[in-house]
Amino acid sequence: MEQFRTIPKNQVIMAFVATSIETTARFLGVSYDEVFRRMNRVGMIDNYILPNYEPLHSESREVLAERMVECLKHWEAKS
């Protein structure tokens, strides 16, 4: 019988965070590091992506990128 390996949810969520950053970087045409620094500086990872994992992970990559860019620009303008 084939066995499936279960990945802990926290690992799945962290992979989603990484994918969100990568998708946003590609959309903006900048490096992953730049987007990570910008998101981290305004608290977007801890205060937007992680708490909203459930609704965000069901979005297409295109919609996700648009939401991330919109949020990032809005949060940067406020800081």
C-alpha positions in Angstrom: 0.0 0.0 0.0 1.3 3.5 -0.9 1.9 5.8 2.0 1.6 9.5 1.8 3.9 11.8 3.7 2.1 14.6 5.6 3.7 18.0 5.6 3.1 20.1 8.7 0.8 23.0 8.1 3.4 25.5 9.3 5.7 24.3 6.5 3.0 24.6 3.9 2.2 28.2 5.1 5.9 29.2 5.0 6.2 27.8 1.5 3.2 29.9 0.6 4.9 33.0 2.1 8.0 32.3 -0.1 5.8 31.8 -3.2 4.0 35.1 -2.4 7.2 37.0 -2.3 8.6 35.3 -5.4 5.4 35.9 -7.4 5.4 39.6 -6.3 9.0 40.0 -7.2 8.4 38.6 -10.7 5.3 40.8 -11.1 7.4 43.9 -10.2 10.5 42.8 -12.1 12.7 43.0 -9.1 14.6 40.6 -6.9 13.1 38.3 -4.3 15.5 39.9 -1.7 14.1 43.4 -2.5 10.5 42.3 -2.1 11.3 40.4 1.1 13.0 43.4 2.6 10.2 45.8 1.6 7.5 43.4 3.0 9.4 42.8 6.2 10.1 46.5 6.7 6.3 47.3 6.8 5.3 44.1 8.6 3.4 42.7 5.7 4.5 39.1 6.2 3.5 38.9 9.8 0.5 41.2 9.7 -1.1 40.4 6.3 0.2 37.3 4.6 0.3 34.9 7.6 -3.0 35.9 9.2 -4.7 35.8 5.8 -3.2 32.6 4.5 -6.6 30.8 4.2 -8.2 33.3 1.8 -5.0 34.2 0.0 -3.8 30.7 -0.9 -6.9 30.0 -3.0 -6.1 32.9 -5.4 -4.5 32.5 -8.7 -0.8 33.6 -8.9 -1.8 36.6 -11.0 -4.5 37.8 -8.6 -2.2 37.1 -5.6 0.6 39.2 -7.2 -1.8 42.1 -7.8 -3.1 41.9 -4.2 0.4 41.7 -2.8 1.6 44.7 -4.9 -1.4 46.8 -4.0 -1.0 46.0 -0.3 2.7 46.6 -0.3 2.4 50.0 -2.0 -0.4 51.0 0.4 1.5 49.9 3.5 4.7 51.6 2.3 2.8 54.9 1.7 1.5 54.7 5.3 4.9 54.2 6.8 
